[in-house]
């Protein structure tokens, strides 16, 4: 098969509820965990363990990711609106997949360090920018609408993502600022392409 430079494949990286700890017991946040996965894949490719790139003639592909979340006017509002639907979904997933117990503390930990992007537009944008920079990602999709969330919440989430989150993310990434991204906080998003 001839290599086609326009082949529309994006490498997707996803994790859910995976927060590991360093030697001192401090949690690594979601972007750091995903970056480690990407680096392992690059190292494997360089060592010849993953020969799909060489065999197909395709070069490295862009990195995209998606994570669940919810955007509301404030961090507190987003957290309160999202929690009952997240809890319900995760209790069912726990029964099916053997996830750990779902508690409010687990939820808040996931908001601060994990794959949940739940918060105000500023919080969600800050977390997306940080994640995209750490991973070198070119696309971020927010998986919104956990469970039977009310339609009004979904529509406000979409509005805030499109009018506030995505423009902030694009502006920050386009600025080329090299400052160290902010430390993780509880946060959110939907789709931001750079």
C-alpha positions in Angstrom: 0.0 0.0 0.0 1.4 3.4 -1.0 1.7 5.9 1.8 -0.8 8.7 1.5 0.2 11.9 3.3 -3.5 13.0 3.6 -4.5 9.8 5.4 -6.8 11.3 8.2 -5.6 9.4 11.3 -5.2 11.1 14.6 -3.6 9.2 17.4 -6.1 9.2 20.3 -5.1 8.8 23.9 -7.7 8.2 26.6 -7.7 7.4 30.2 -10.5 7.4 32.8 -10.0 7.5 36.5 -6.3 6.7 36.2 -4.4 8.8 38.8 -1.0 7.5 39.8 1.4 8.7 42.4 5.1 9.6 42.5 7.6 8.1 44.9 6.6 10.7 47.6 2.9 9.7 47.2 1.9 13.0 45.4 -0.6 12.4 42.6 0.5 12.8 39.0 -2.2 14.7 37.2 -4.0 13.6 34.0 -1.7 15.3 31.5 1.4 13.9 33.1 0.0 10.4 33.0 -1.0 10.7 29.4 2.4 12.2 28.5 4.1 9.1 30.0 1.9 6.9 27.8 2.8 8.9 24.7 6.5 8.8 25.6 6.4 5.0 26.1 4.8 4.7 22.6 7.5 6.9 21.0 10.2 4.9 22.8 8.7 1.6 21.7 8.6 2.9 18.1 12.2 4.0 18.2 13.2 0.6 19.6 11.5 -1.1 16.8 8.8 -2.6 19.0 6.0 -0.8 17.2 6.7 -1.2 13.5 3.3 0.0 12.1 4.7 3.5 11.3 7.7 2.1 9.4 5.7 -0.6 7.6 3.0 1.7 6.4 5.2 4.6 5.5 3.2 7.0 7.6 5.1 9.4 9.9 4.1 10.5 13.4 0.5 11.4 13.7 -1.1 14.3 15.7 -2.2 13.6 19.2 -5.9 14.2 20.1 -7.7 13.4 23.3 -11.2 13.5 24.8 -12.3 13.6 28.4 -15.6 13.9 30.2 -16.6 17.2 31.7 -19.1 20.0 32.2 -18.8 23.8 31.9 -21.0 26.2 34.0 -20.7 29.8 35.1 -18.6 28.9 38.2 -16.5 26.0 39.4 -19.0 25.3 42.2 -22.0 25.4 39.9 -20.4 23.0 37.4 -19.4 20.6 40.2 -22.8 20.6 41.8 -24.6 20.1 38.4 -22.3 17.3 37.2 -21.8 15.3 40.4 -25.2 13.4 40.5 -25.0 12.3 36.9 -21.3 11.3 37.2 -22.0 9.4 40.4 -24.9 7.5 38.7 -22.9 6.7 35.6 -19.9 5.6 37.6 -21.9 3.4 40.0 -23.2 1.5 36.9 -19.7 1.4 35.4 -18.4 0.1 38.7 -20.8 -2.8 38.6 -19.9 -3.6 35.0 -16.1 -2.9 35.0 -15.0 -3.3 38.6 -14.1 0.4 39.2 -13.2 1.5 42.7 -15.9 2.8 45.0 -17.3 6.1 43.8 -17.3 8.9 46.4 -17.5 12.6 46.4 -13.8 12.7 47.4 -13.0 10.5 44.4 -14.9 12.9 42.2 -13.2 15.9 43.5 -9.8 14.2 43.1 -10.7 13.4 39.5 -11.7 17.1 38.9 -8.4 18.3 40.4 -5.9 15.7 38.9 -7.8 13.3 36.7 -9.6 13.2 33.5 -12.7 15.2 34.5 -12.8 18.8 33.1 -15.6 20.2 35.3 -15.7 23.9 36.1 -16.0 27.5 34.9 -14.9 28.5 31.4 -11.6 29.9 32.8 -10.9 26.7 34.8 -11.7 24.4 31.9 -9.7 26.5 29.4 -6.7 26.5 31.7 -6.8 22.7 32.2 -7.2 22.1 28.4 -4.3 24.4 27.6 -2.1 22.7 30.2 -3.1 19.2 28.9 -2.5 20.1 25.3 0.9 21.6 26.0 2.1 18.7 28.1 1.0 16.2 25.5 1.8 18.2 22.4 -1.8 17.6 21.4 -3.6 19.3 18.6 -7.2 18.4 19.4 -9.2 18.2 22.6 -12.9 17.0 22.7 -15.1 17.4 25.7 -17.4 14.5 26.3 -20.4 16.3 27.8 -23.8 15.0 28.7 -23.1 12.4 31.4 -26.2 10.4 32.0 -29.7 12.0 31.9 -28.4 15.6 32.6 -31.1 18.2 32.0 -31.2 19.7 28.5 -30.8 23.3 29.8 -27.5 22.3 31.4 -26.3 20.7 28.2 -27.2 23.7 26.1 -25.4 26.1 28.6 -22.4 23.8 28.6 -22.2 23.9 24.8 -22.8 27.7 24.7 -20.0 28.3 27.3 -17.6 26.0 25.6 -18.1 27.6 22.2 -18.2 31.2 23.2 -15.7 31.2 26.1 -13.6 28.0 26.5 -12.6 27.3 22.9 -11.7 30.9 22.1 -9.5 31.1 25.3 -7.8 27.9 24.5 -7.1 28.9 20.9 -5.8 32.3 21.9 -3.5 30.9 24.6 -2.1 28.2 22.3 -1.7 30.6 19.4 0.2 33.1 21.7 3.0 30.6 21.9 3.5 31.5 25.5 6.2 29.3 27.0 5.3 30.0 30.7 4.8 26.9 32.8 1.0 26.0 32.8 -0.9 26.5 36.0 -1.1 23.7 38.5 -4.2 21.5 38.2 -7.4 22.7 39.7 -11.0 21.3 39.4 -12.0 22.1 35.8 -13.8 21.5 32.2 -14.3 21.8 28.2 -15.8 20.3 24.6 -13.7 20.5 21.4 -10.7 22.8 21.0 -8.6 22.5 17.9 -5.3 24.4 17.6 
